[in-house]
């Protein structure tokens, strides 16, 4: 019998009753009805605590009150009420979840406004795809450094669809490419893919990770290390954009000279 009571107590705790509530509720189930003193004594609670605990059980509709002080008694309601208690709690939690979902976007917006930097890491080919997918959220032209032969070799078949989706979203891009046949071939489609390209000599300025700068983010895709990184910071993105503008002006000059 002792073991069975212990199991019942644990189950009642799982559905949301406190230790004292469990003790008082089970004592009252056995008594059927009783005064605060009778119930507290059987539940091994002091009388003051007994009043508080019984009031909580009344609020949960597991206990009702009969009569008035000093002859007031508490009655145990049918255990069927436990089901209603759980349903009510679930409905309450669902409302809380729905409310949280409504305010999360606004809270995230406030978090971003605060300018608190975030760094996220992604691994493997799936991670590299994920960082590229994030660039499709850009609200401005993407500034990019890239080596076309690297990116296409790492994710074969992915980029034609990516270029199409970026174009459909109306997100332009300026790209500084290392000068190689793959980059020159891609630049033939600049007009249709809303891209402007500049080239730098591969033998002098060869680089392998791709870097995209957009909004308040800097995305780095390291093909050789199979690692994607997104740095979200207003200050860092602003600095990288200014550095890019210097690089773009020089790339246009070098590309013009190199093409001659």
Buried (B, 14 or more C-beta within 10 A) or exposed (E): EEEEEEEBBEEBEEEEBEEBBBBBBBBBBEBEBBBBEBBBBBBEBEEEBBBEBBEBBBEBEBBBEEEEEEEEBBEBBEEEBBEEBEEEEEEEEEEEEEEEEEEEEEEEEEEBEEEEEEEBEBEEBEBBBBBBEBBBEBEEBBBBBBBBBBBBEBBEEBBEEBBEEBBEEEBBBBBBBBBBEBBBEBBEEEEEBBBBBBBBBBEEBEBBBBBBBBBBBBBBBBBEEBBBBBBBBBEBBEEBBEEBEEBBEBBBEBBEEBEE
